[in-house]
């Protein structure tokens, strides 16, 4: 399943260490609260093995 056309993903940084890769980014959700996301992936011999993610509502300027 892909993203709805209204949503947009912006990658900020990708970091790799050994078998682990982390991608940090932001989902823009028109009419809703945007999300800040970190995807953590474990690779083995160049093959995707496992995935975890952390999703948090983006704080507004007033909240931060």
CHARMM-style PDB file with segment names, atoms N, HN, CA, C and O in Angstrom:
ATOM      1  N   UNK     1       0.848  -1.172   0.000  1.00  0.00      PROA
ATOM      2  CA  UNK     1       0.000   0.000   0.000  1.00  0.00      PROA
ATOM      3  C   UNK     1       0.895   1.237   0.000  1.00  0.00      PROA
ATOM      4  O   UNK     1       1.829   1.323   0.797  1.00  0.00      PROA
ATOM      5  N   UNK     2       0.625   2.175  -0.869  1.00  0.00      PROA
ATOM      6  HN  UNK     2      -0.134   2.105  -1.517  1.00  0.00      PROA
ATOM      7  CA  UNK     2       1.398   3.399  -0.939  1.00  0.00      PROA
ATOM      8  C   UNK     2       0.745   4.513  -0.140  1.00  0.00      PROA
ATOM      9  O   UNK     2      -0.313   4.335   0.464  1.00  0.00      PROA
ATOM     10  N   UNK     3       1.393   5.653  -0.151  1.00  0.00      PROA
ATOM     11  HN  UNK     3       2.253   5.797  -0.642  1.00  0.00      PROA
ATOM     12  CA  UNK     3       0.864   6.823   0.542  1.00  0.00      PROA
ATOM     13  C   UNK     3      -0.257   7.454  -0.267  1.00  0.00      PROA
ATOM     14  O   UNK     3      -0.240   7.403  -1.497  1.00  0.00      PROA
ATOM     15  N   UNK     4      -1.235   8.050   0.412  1.00  0.00      PROA
ATOM     16  HN  UNK     4      -1.249   8.092   1.411  1.00  0.00      PROA
ATOM     17  CA  UNK     4      -2.223   8.845  -0.324  1.00  0.00      PROA
ATOM     18  C   UNK     4      -1.513   9.974  -1.068  1.00  0.00      PROA
ATOM     19  O   UNK     4      -0.490  10.475  -0.601  1.00  0.00      PROA
ATOM     20  N   UNK     5      -2.039  10.371  -2.201  1.00  0.00      PROA
ATOM     21  HN  UNK     5      -2.870   9.964  -2.580  1.00  0.00      PROA
ATOM     22  CA  UNK     5      -1.391  11.401  -3.015  1.00  0.00      PROA
ATOM     23  C   UNK     5      -1.196  12.717  -2.277  1.00  0.00      PROA
ATOM     24  O   UNK     5      -0.277  13.473  -2.591  1.00  0.00      PROA
ATOM     25  N   UNK     6      -2.066  13.002  -1.285  1.00  0.00      PROA
ATOM     26  HN  UNK     6      -2.813  12.388  -1.030  1.00  0.00      PROA
ATOM     27  CA  UNK     6      -1.961  14.266  -0.548  1.00  0.00      PROA
ATOM     28  C   UNK     6      -0.788  14.277   0.427  1.00  0.00      PROA
ATOM     29  O   UNK     6      -0.316  15.346   0.814  1.00  0.00      PROA
ATOM     30  N   UNK     7      -0.313  13.093   0.830  1.00  0.00      PROA
ATOM     31  HN  UNK     7      -0.697  12.225   0.516  1.00  0.00      PROA
ATOM     32  CA  UNK     7       0.791  13.032   1.797  1.00  0.00      PROA
ATOM     33  C   UNK     7       2.132  13.174   1.080  1.00  0.00      PROA
ATOM     34  O   UNK     7       2.281  12.787  -0.079  1.00  0.00      PROA
ATOM     35  N   UNK     8       3.091  13.733   1.792  1.00  0.00      PROA
ATOM     36  HN  UNK     8       2.969  14.047   2.733  1.00  0.00      PROA
ATOM     37  CA  UNK     8       4.423  13.936   1.225  1.00  0.00      PROA
ATOM     38  C   UNK     8       5.451  13.509   2.262  1.00  0.00      PROA
ATOM     39  O   UNK     8       5.321  13.849   3.438  1.00  0.00      PROA
ATOM     40  N   UNK     9       6.475  12.766   1.839  1.00  0.00      PROA
ATOM     41  HN  UNK     9       6.580  12.489   0.883  1.00  0.00      PROA
ATOM     42  CA  UNK     9       7.545  12.356   2.740  1.00  0.00      PROA
ATOM     43  C   UNK     9       8.810  13.121   2.375  1.00  0.00      PROA
ATOM     44  O   UNK     9       9.186  13.195   1.205  1.00  0.00      PROA
ATOM     45  N   UNK    10       9.464  13.691   3.387  1.00  0.00      PROA
ATOM     46  HN  UNK    10       9.159  13.631   4.337  1.00  0.00      PROA
ATOM     47  CA  UNK    10      10.727  14.400   3.197  1.00  0.00      PROA
ATOM     48  C   UNK    10      11.780  13.726   4.072  1.00  0.00      PROA
ATOM     49  O   UNK    10      11.689  13.786   5.298  1.00  0.00      PROA
ATOM     50  N   UNK    11      12.770  13.091   3.465  1.00  0.00      PROA
ATOM     51  HN  UNK    11      12.843  13.042   2.469  1.00  0.00      PROA
ATOM     52  CA  UNK    11      13.842  12.468   4.227  1.00  0.00      PROA
ATOM     53  C   UNK    11      14.821  13.535   4.681  1.00  0.00      PROA
ATOM     54  O   UNK    11      15.182  14.424   3.910  1.00  0.00      PROA
ATOM     55  N   UNK    12      15.253  13.445   5.938  1.00  0.00      PROA
ATOM     56  HN  UNK    12      14.960  12.722   6.564  1.00  0.00      PROA
ATOM     57  CA  UNK    12      16.199  14.420   6.482  1.00  0.00      PROA
ATOM     58  C   UNK    12      17.613  13.852   6.551  1.00  0.00      PROA
ATOM     59  O   UNK    12      18.578  14.523   6.186  1.00  0.00      PROA
ATOM     60  N   UNK    13      17.730  12.599   7.028  1.00  0.00      PROA
ATOM     61  HN  UNK    13      16.947  12.053   7.325  1.00  0.00      PROA
ATOM     62  CA  UNK    13      19.061  12.003   7.175  1.00  0.00      PROA
ATOM     63  C   UNK    13      18.931  10.486   7.199  1.00  0.00      PROA
ATOM     64  O   UNK    13      17.937   9.944   7.681  1.00  0.00      PROA
ATOM     65  N   UNK    14      19.938   9.815   6.679  1.00  0.00      PROA
ATOM     66  HN  UNK    14      20.746  10.255   6.288  1.00  0.00      PROA
ATOM     67  CA  UNK    14      20.038   8.360   6.756  1.00  0.00      PROA
ATOM     68  C   UNK    14      21.387   8.038   7.386  1.00  0.00      PROA
ATOM     69  O   UNK    14      22.420   8.556   6.962  1.00  0.00      PROA
ATOM     70  N   UNK    15      21.370   7.174   8.407  1.00  0.00      PROA
ATOM     71  HN  UNK    15      20.530   6.753   8.752  1.00  0.00      PROA
ATOM     72  CA  UNK    15      22.589   6.794   9.125  1.00  0.00      PROA
ATOM     73  C   UNK    15      22.688   5.283   9.119  1.00  0.00      PROA
ATOM     74  O   UNK    15      21.698   4.591   9.354  1.00  0.00      PROA
ATOM     75  N   UNK    16      23.884   4.765   8.849  1.00  0.00      PROA
ATOM     76  HN  UNK    16      24.689   5.328   8.658  1.00  0.00      PROA
ATOM     77  CA  UNK    16      24.097   3.319   8.868  1.00  0.00      PROA
ATOM     78  C   UNK    16      25.247   2.991   9.809  1.00  0.00      PROA
ATOM     79  O   UNK    16      26.235   3.722   9.886  1.00  0.00      PROA
ATOM     80  N   UNK    17      25.100   1.868  10.528  1.00  0.00      PROA
ATOM     81  HN  UNK    17      24.297   1.275  10.466  1.00  0.00      PROA
ATOM     82  CA  UNK    17      26.141   1.383  11.424  1.00  0.00      PROA
ATOM     83  C   UNK    17      26.050  -0.139  11.431  1.00  0.00      PROA
ATOM     84  O   UNK    17      25.104  -0.709  11.976  1.00  0.00      PROA
ATOM     85  N   UNK    18      27.020  -0.781  10.834  1.00  0.00      PROA
ATOM     86  HN  UNK    18      27.788  -0.318  10.391  1.00  0.00      PROA
ATOM     87  CA  UNK    18      26.992  -2.242  10.749  1.00  0.00      PROA
ATOM     88  C   UNK    18      25.782  -2.705   9.963  1.00  0.00      PROA
ATOM     89  O   UNK    18      25.589  -2.291   8.820  1.00  0.00      PROA
ATOM     90  N   UNK    19      24.960  -3.562  10.564  1.00  0.00      PROA
ATOM     91  HN  UNK    19      25.116  -3.897  11.493  1.00  0.00      PROA
ATOM     92  CA  UNK    19      23.776  -4.110   9.893  1.00  0.00      PROA
ATOM     93  C   UNK    19      22.541  -3.229  10.050  1.00  0.00      PROA
ATOM     94  O   UNK    19      21.473  -3.588   9.554  1.00  0.00      PROA
ATOM     95  N   UNK    20      22.657  -2.085  10.727  1.00  0.00      PROA
ATOM     96  HN  UNK    20      23.524  -1.793  11.131  1.00  0.00      PROA
ATOM     97  CA  UNK    20      21.498  -1.248  11.006  1.00  0.00      PROA
ATOM     98  C   UNK    20      21.521   0.035  10.182  1.00  0.00      PROA
ATOM     99  O   UNK    20      22.561   0.673  10.015  1.00  0.00      PROA
ATOM    100  N   UNK    21      20.342   0.393   9.672  1.00  0.00      PROA
ATOM    101  HN  UNK    21      19.497  -0.125   9.808  1.00  0.00      PROA
ATOM    102  CA  UNK    21      20.164   1.630   8.915  1.00  0.00      PROA
ATOM    103  C   UNK    21      18.985   2.368   9.530  1.00  0.00      PROA
ATOM    104  O   UNK    21      17.939   1.770   9.783  1.00  0.00      PROA
ATOM    105  N   UNK    22      19.150   3.676   9.774  1.00  0.00      PROA
ATOM    106  HN  UNK    22      20.000   4.162   9.568  1.00  0.00      PROA
ATOM    107  CA  UNK    22      18.059   4.500  10.301  1.00  0.00      PROA
ATOM    108  C   UNK    22      17.789   5.645   9.329  1.00  0.00      PROA
ATOM    109  O   UNK    22      18.709   6.327   8.879  1.00  0.00      PROA
ATOM    110  N   UNK    23      16.513   5.841   9.015  1.00  0.00      PROA
ATOM    111  HN  UNK    23      15.765   5.287   9.380  1.00  0.00      PROA
ATOM    112  CA  UNK    23      16.094   6.950   8.150  1.00  0.00      PROA
ATOM    113  C   UNK    23      15.179   7.852   8.969  1.00  0.00      PROA
ATOM    114  O   UNK    23      14.176   7.395   9.518  1.00  0.00      PROA
ATOM    115  N   UNK    24      15.530   9.139   9.050  1.00  0.00      PROA
ATOM    116  HN  UNK    24      16.345   9.510   8.604  1.00  0.00      PROA
ATOM    117  CA  UNK    24      14.746  10.120   9.813  1.00  0.00      PROA
ATOM    118  C   UNK    24      14.079  11.055   8.810  1.00  0.00      PROA
ATOM    119  O   UNK    24      14.740  11.589   7.919  1.00  0.00      PROA
ATOM    120  N   UNK    25      12.774  11.251   8.956  1.00  0.00      PROA
ATOM    121  HN  UNK    25      12.238  10.817   9.680  1.00  0.00      PROA
ATOM    122  CA  UNK    25      12.075  12.117   8.014  1.00  0.00      PROA
ATOM    123  C   UNK    25      10.779  12.653   8.579  1.00  0.00      PROA
ATOM    124  O   UNK    25      10.480  12.513   9.765  1.00  0.00      PROA
ATOM    125  N   UNK    26      10.017  13.272   7.690  1.00  0.00      PROA
ATOM    126  HN  UNK    26      10.259  13.385   6.726  1.00  0.00      PROA
ATOM    127  CA  UNK    26       8.789  13.971   8.084  1.00  0.00      PROA
ATOM    128  C   UNK    26       7.716  13.707   7.038  1.00  0.00      PROA
ATOM    129  O   UNK    26       7.961  13.809   5.836  1.00  0.00      PROA
ATOM    130  N   UNK    27       6.520  13.366   7.516  1.00  0.00      PROA
ATOM    131  HN  UNK    27       6.321  13.283   8.492  1.00  0.00      PROA
ATOM    132  CA  UNK    27       5.352  13.213   6.654  1.00  0.00      PROA
ATOM    133  C   UNK    27       4.483  14.450   6.802  1.00  0.00      PROA
ATOM    134  O   UNK    27       4.097  14.812   7.914  1.00  0.00      PROA
ATOM    135  N   UNK    28       4.175  15.098   5.690  1.00  0.00      PROA
ATOM    136  HN  UNK    28       4.489  14.805   4.787  1.00  0.00      PROA
ATOM    137  CA  UNK    28       3.260  16.231   5.664  1.00  0.00      PROA
ATOM    138  C   UNK    28       1.873  15.679   5.364  1.00  0.00      PROA
ATOM    139  O   UNK    28       1.663  14.997   4.361  1.00  0.00      PROA
ATOM    140  N   UNK    29       0.933  15.985   6.249  1.00  0.00      PROA
ATOM    141  HN  UNK    29       1.103  16.539   7.064  1.00  0.00      PROA
ATOM    142  CA  UNK    29      -0.430  15.478   6.121  1.00  0.00      PROA
ATOM    143  C   UNK    29      -1.387  16.653   6.018  1.00  0.00      PROA
ATOM    144  O   UNK    29      -1.748  17.231   7.043  1.00  0.00      PROA
ATOM    145  N   UNK    30      -1.812  17.028   4.810  1.00  0.00      PROA
ATOM    146  HN  UNK    30      -1.518  16.558   3.978  1.00  0.00      PROA
ATOM    147  CA  UNK    30      -2.737  18.154   4.662  1.00  0.00      PROA
ATOM    148  C   UNK    30      -3.988  17.951   5.512  1.00  0.00      PROA
ATOM    149  O   UNK    30      -4.604  16.885   5.483  1.00  0.00      PROA
ATOM    150  N   UNK    31      -4.351  18.973   6.262  1.00  0.00      PROA
ATOM    151  HN  UNK    31      -3.850  19.839   6.286  1.00  0.00      PROA
ATOM    152  CA  UNK    31      -5.536  18.908   7.096  1.00  0.00      PROA
ATOM    153  C   UNK    31      -5.343  18.138   8.385  1.00  0.00      PROA
ATOM    154  O   UNK    31      -6.285  17.993   9.163  1.00  0.00      PROA
ATOM    155  N   UNK    32      -4.147  17.643   8.624  1.00  0.00      PROA
ATOM    156  HN  UNK    32      -3.382  17.760   7.991  1.00  0.00      PROA
ATOM    157  CA  UNK    32      -3.892  16.876   9.841  1.00  0.00      PROA
ATOM    158  C   UNK    32      -2.577  17.289  10.464  1.00  0.00      PROA
ATOM    159  O   UNK    32      -1.902  18.198   9.981  1.00  0.00      PROA
ATOM    160  N   UNK    33      -2.224  16.619  11.531  1.00  0.00      PROA
ATOM    161  HN  UNK    33      -2.773  15.881  11.923  1.00  0.00      PROA
ATOM    162  CA  UNK    33      -0.958  16.881  12.208  1.00  0.00      PROA
ATOM    163  C   UNK    33       0.151  16.154  11.453  1.00  0.00      PROA
ATOM    164  O   UNK    33       0.008  14.975  11.128  1.00  0.00      PROA
ATOM    165  N   UNK    34       1.239  16.835  11.175  1.00  0.00      PROA
ATOM    166  HN  UNK    34       1.356  17.792  11.438  1.00  0.00      PROA
ATOM    167  CA  UNK    34       2.372  16.197  10.500  1.00  0.00      PROA
ATOM    168  C   UNK    34       3.059  15.225  11.442  1.00  0.00      PROA
ATOM    169  O   UNK    34       2.944  15.347  12.662  1.00  0.00      PROA
ATOM    170  N   UNK    35       3.775  14.258  10.880  1.00  0.00      PROA
ATOM    171  HN  UNK    35       3.869  14.158   9.889  1.00  0.00      PROA
ATOM    172  CA  UNK    35       4.490  13.257  11.667  1.00  0.00      PROA
ATOM    173  C   UNK    35       5.987  13.383  11.472  1.00  0.00      PROA
ATOM    174  O   UNK    35       6.458  13.696  10.379  1.00  0.00      PROA
ATOM    175  N   UNK    36       6.729  13.138  12.536  1.00  0.00      PROA
ATOM    176  HN  UNK    36       6.347  12.883  13.424  1.00  0.00      PROA
ATOM    177  CA  UNK    36       8.177  12.972  12.479  1.00  0.00      PROA
ATOM    178  C   UNK    36       8.419  11.487  12.694  1.00  0.00      PROA
ATOM    179  O   UNK    36       7.893  10.903  13.641  1.00  0.00      PROA
ATOM    180  N   UNK    37       9.216  10.869  11.819  1.00  0.00      PROA
ATOM    181  HN  UNK    37       9.643  11.343  11.050  1.00  0.00      PROA
ATOM    182  CA  UNK    37       9.341   9.408  11.798  1.00  0.00      PROA
ATOM    183  C   UNK    37      10.809   8.992  11.744  1.00  0.00      PROA
ATOM    184  O   UNK    37      11.618   9.617  11.059  1.00  0.00      PROA
ATOM    185  N   UNK    38      11.140   7.926  12.478  1.00  0.00      PROA
ATOM    186  HN  UNK    38      10.482   7.418  13.035  1.00  0.00      PROA
ATOM    187  CA  UNK    38      12.429   7.264  12.340  1.00  0.00      PROA
ATOM    188  C   UNK    38      12.144   5.805  12.009  1.00  0.00      PROA
ATOM    189  O   UNK    38      11.466   5.110  12.766  1.00  0.00      PROA
ATOM    190  N   UNK    39      12.660   5.350  10.886  1.00  0.00      PROA
ATOM    191  HN  UNK    39      13.210   5.915  10.271  1.00  0.00      PROA
ATOM    192  CA  UNK    39      12.570   3.945  10.497  1.00  0.00      PROA
ATOM    193  C   UNK    39      13.913   3.299  10.788  1.00  0.00      PROA
ATOM    194  O   UNK    39      14.952   3.801  10.358  1.00  0.00      PROA
ATOM    195  N   UNK    40      13.901   2.201  11.505  1.00  0.00      PROA
ATOM    196  HN  UNK    40      13.057   1.793  11.854  1.00  0.00      PROA
ATOM    197  CA  UNK    40      15.120   1.446  11.819  1.00  0.00      PROA
ATOM    198  C   UNK    40      15.018   0.114  11.091  1.00  0.00      PROA
ATOM    199  O   UNK    40      14.043  -0.620  11.254  1.00  0.00      PROA
ATOM    200  N   UNK    41      16.019  -0.189  10.295  1.00  0.00      PROA
ATOM    201  HN  UNK    41      16.811   0.408  10.162  1.00  0.00      PROA
ATOM    202  CA  UNK    41      16.024  -1.426   9.524  1.00  0.00      PROA
ATOM    203  C   UNK    41      17.280  -2.225   9.810  1.00  0.00      PROA
ATOM    204  O   UNK    41      18.369  -1.663   9.927  1.00  0.00      PROA
ATOM    205  N   UNK    42      17.130  -3.532   9.921  1.00  0.00      PROA
ATOM    206  HN  UNK    42      16.246  -3.989   9.826  1.00  0.00      PROA
ATOM    207  CA  UNK    42      18.285  -4.407  10.081  1.00  0.00      PROA
ATOM    208  C   UNK    42      18.475  -5.170   8.778  1.00  0.00      PROA
ATOM    209  O   UNK    42      17.546  -5.781   8.249  1.00  0.00      PROA
ATOM    210  N   UNK    43      19.695  -5.116   8.280  1.00  0.00      PROA
ATOM    211  HN  UNK    43      20.449  -4.619   8.710  1.00  0.00      PROA
ATOM    212  CA  UNK    43      20.061  -5.785   7.041  1.00  0.00      PROA
ATOM    213  C   UNK    43      20.938  -6.993   7.368  1.00  0.00      PROA
ATOM    214  O   UNK    43      21.644  -6.999   8.376  1.00  0.00      PROA
ATOM    215  N   UNK    44      20.891  -8.001   6.524  1.00  0.00      PROA
ATOM    216  HN  UNK    44      20.317  -7.996   5.705  1.00  0.00      PROA
ATOM    217  CA  UNK    44      21.781  -9.150   6.672  1.00  0.00      PROA
ATOM    218  C   UNK    44      22.230  -9.574   5.284  1.00  0.00      PROA
ATOM    219  O   UNK    44      21.416  -9.950   4.441  1.00  0.00      PROA
ATOM    220  N   UNK    45      23.535  -9.507   5.059  1.00  0.00      PROA
ATOM    221  HN  UNK    45      24.197  -9.201   5.744  1.00  0.00      PROA
ATOM    222  CA  UNK    45      24.106  -9.844   3.750  1.00  0.00      PROA
ATOM    223  C   UNK    45      23.438  -9.054   2.624  1.00  0.00      PROA
ATOM    224  O   UNK    45      23.196  -9.587   1.541  1.00  0.00      PROA
ATOM    225  N   UNK    46      23.140  -7.769   2.893  1.00  0.00      PROA
ATOM    226  HN  UNK    46      23.336  -7.337   3.773  1.00  0.00      PROA
ATOM    227  CA  UNK    46      22.547  -6.907   1.879  1.00  0.00      PROA
ATOM    228  C   UNK    46      21.059  -7.111   1.670  1.00  0.00      PROA
ATOM    229  O   UNK    46      20.482  -6.544   0.742  1.00  0.00      PROA
ATOM    230  N   UNK    47      20.425  -7.918   2.522  1.00  0.00      PROA
ATOM    231  HN  UNK    47      20.894  -8.379   3.275  1.00  0.00      PROA
ATOM    232  CA  UNK    47      18.991  -8.199   2.386  1.00  0.00      PROA
ATOM    233  C   UNK    47      18.264  -7.636   3.599  1.00  0.00      PROA
ATOM    234  O   UNK    47      18.724  -7.773   4.733  1.00  0.00      PROA
ATOM    235  N   UNK    48      17.131  -7.004   3.348  1.00  0.00      PROA
ATOM    236  HN  UNK    48      16.757  -6.893   2.427  1.00  0.00      PROA
ATOM    237  CA  UNK    48      16.293  -6.440   4.395  1.00  0.00      PROA
ATOM    238  C   UNK    48      15.756  -7.571   5.263  1.00  0.00      PROA
ATOM    239  O   UNK    48      15.137  -8.505   4.753  1.00  0.00      PROA
ATOM    240  N   UNK    49      15.991  -7.493   6.583  1.00  0.00      PROA
ATOM    241  HN  UNK    49      16.494  -6.734   6.997  1.00  0.00      PROA
ATOM    242  CA  UNK    49      15.573  -8.551   7.507  1.00  0.00      PROA
ATOM    243  C   UNK    49      14.458  -8.117   8.453  1.00  0.00      PROA
ATOM    244  O   UNK    49      13.469  -8.832   8.614  1.00  0.00      PROA
ATOM    245  N   UNK    50      14.613  -6.935   9.088  1.00  0.00      PROA
ATOM    246  HN  UNK    50      15.416  -6.355   8.957  1.00  0.00      PROA
ATOM    247  CA  UNK    50      13.641  -6.476  10.082  1.00  0.00      PROA
ATOM    248  C   UNK    50      13.441  -4.972   9.977  1.00  0.00      PROA
ATOM    249  O   UNK    50      14.283  -4.254   9.437  1.00  0.00      PROA
ATOM    250  N   UNK    51      12.294  -4.501  10.512  1.00  0.00      PROA
ATOM    251  HN  UNK    51      11.611  -5.085  10.951  1.00  0.00      PROA
ATOM    252  CA  UNK    51      11.976  -3.080  10.479  1.00  0.00      PROA
ATOM    253  C   UNK    51      11.218  -2.692  11.749  1.00  0.00      PROA
ATOM    254  O   UNK    51      10.325  -3.409  12.199  1.00  0.00      PROA
ATOM    255  N   UNK    52      11.590  -1.551  12.312  1.00  0.00      PROA
ATOM    256  HN  UNK    52      12.316  -0.969  11.946  1.00  0.00      PROA
ATOM    257  CA  UNK    52      10.868  -0.937  13.426  1.00  0.00      PROA
ATOM    258  C   UNK    52      10.701   0.529  13.069  1.00  0.00      PROA
ATOM    259  O   UNK    52      11.505   1.080  12.316  1.00  0.00      PROA
ATOM    260  N   UNK    53       9.681   1.157  13.593  1.00  0.00      PROA
ATOM    261  HN  UNK    53       9.029   0.709  14.204  1.00  0.00      PROA
ATOM    262  CA  UNK    53       9.570   2.600  13.376  1.00  0.00      PROA
ATOM    263  C   UNK    53       9.052   3.299  14.619  1.00  0.00      PROA
ATOM    264  O   UNK    53       8.395   2.711  15.478  1.00  0.00      PROA
ATOM    265  N   UNK    54       9.375   4.570  14.672  1.00  0.00      PROA
ATOM    266  HN  UNK    54       9.908   5.048  13.974  1.00  0.00      PROA
ATOM    267  CA  UNK    54       8.908   5.458  15.738  1.00  0.00      PROA
ATOM    268  C   UNK    54       8.212   6.613  15.035  1.00  0.00      PROA
ATOM    269  O   UNK    54       8.800   7.277  14.182  1.00  0.00      PROA
ATOM    270  N   UNK    55       6.950   6.850  15.402  1.00  0.00      PROA
ATOM    271  HN  UNK    55       6.473   6.310  16.095  1.00  0.00      PROA
ATOM    272  CA  UNK    55       6.168   7.923  14.781  1.00  0.00      PROA
ATOM    273  C   UNK    55       5.677   8.850  15.885  1.00  0.00      PROA
ATOM    274  O   UNK    55       5.122   8.406  16.890  1.00  0.00      PROA
ATOM    275  N   UNK    56       5.893  10.142  15.677  1.00  0.00      PROA
ATOM    276  HN  UNK    56       6.344  10.502  14.861  1.00  0.00      PROA
ATOM    277  CA  UNK    56       5.468  11.124  16.674  1.00  0.00      PROA
ATOM    278  C   UNK    56       4.823  12.302  15.955  1.00  0.00      PROA
ATOM    279  O   UNK    56       5.295  12.727  14.901  1.00  0.00      PROA
ATOM    280  N   UNK    57       3.738  12.831  16.531  1.00  0.00      PROA
ATOM    281  HN  UNK    57       3.355  12.486  17.387  1.00  0.00      PROA
ATOM    282  CA  UNK    57       3.154  14.053  15.981  1.00  0.00      PROA
ATOM    283  C   UNK    57       4.186  15.173  16.061  1.00  0.00      PROA
ATOM    284  O   UNK    57       4.885  15.319  17.064  1.00  0.00      PROA
ATOM    285  N   UNK    58       4.270  15.952  15.001  1.00  0.00      PROA
ATOM    286  HN  UNK    58       3.703  15.833  14.186  1.00  0.00      PROA
ATOM    287  CA  UNK    58       5.197  17.080  14.984  1.00  0.00      PROA
ATOM    288  C   UNK    58       4.673  18.182  15.912  1.00  0.00      PROA
ATOM    289  O   UNK    58       3.500  18.549  15.849  1.00  0.00      PROA
ATOM    290  N   UNK    59       5.532  18.692  16.755  1.00  0.00      PROA
ATOM    291  HN  UNK    59       6.485  18.394  16.806  1.00  0.00      PROA
ATOM    292  CA  UNK    59       5.145  19.790  17.653  1.00  0.00      PROA
ATOM    293  C   UNK    59       4.973  21.080  16.837  1.00  0.00      PROA
ATOM    294  O   UNK    59       5.737  21.362  15.915  1.00  0.00      PROA
ATOM    295  N   UNK    60       3.972  21.829  17.199  1.00  0.00      PROA
ATOM    296  HN  UNK    60       3.351  21.600  17.949  1.00  0.00      PROA
ATOM    297  CA  UNK    60       3.792  23.136  16.566  1.00  0.00      PROA
ATOM    298  C   UNK    60       4.793  24.116  17.164  1.00  0.00      PROA
ATOM    299  O   UNK    60       5.434  23.829  18.175  1.00  0.00      PROA
ATOM    300  N   UNK    61       4.918  25.266  16.529  1.00  0.00      PROA
ATOM    301  HN  UNK    61       4.397  25.498  15.708  1.00  0.00      PROA
ATOM    302  CA  UNK    61       5.823  26.303  17.029  1.00  0.00      PROA
ATOM    303  C   UNK    61       5.407  26.709  18.450  1.00  0.00      PROA
ATOM    304  O   UNK    61       6.257  26.954  19.306  1.00  0.00      PROA
ATOM    305  N   UNK    62       4.110  26.777  18.684  1.00  0.00      PROA
ATOM    306  HN  UNK    62       3.420  26.578  17.989  1.00  0.00      PROA
ATOM    307  CA  UNK    62       3.601  27.188  19.994  1.00  0.00      PROA
ATOM    308  C   UNK    62       3.912  26.119  21.064  1.00  0.00      PROA
ATOM    309  O   UNK    62       4.138  26.459  22.226  1.00  0.00      PROA
ATOM    310  N   UNK    63       3.923  24.853  20.685  1.00  0.00      PROA
ATOM    311  HN  UNK    63       3.739  24.577  19.741  1.00  0.00      PROA
ATOM    312  CA  UNK    63       4.183  23.767  21.629  1.00  0.00      PROA
ATOM    313  C   UNK    63       5.663  23.608  21.969  1.00  0.00      PROA
ATOM    314  O   UNK    63       6.000  23.079  23.028  1.00  0.00      PROA
ATOM    315  N   UNK    64       6.536  24.054  21.091  1.00  0.00      PROA
ATOM    316  HN  UNK    64       6.262  24.484  20.231  1.00  0.00      PROA
ATOM    317  CA  UNK    64       7.962  23.837  21.333  1.00  0.00      PROA
ATOM    318  C   UNK    64       8.644  25.006  22.002  1.00  0.00      PROA
ATOM    319  OT1 UNK    64       9.846  24.953  22.263  1.00  0.00      PROA
TER     320      UNK     64
END
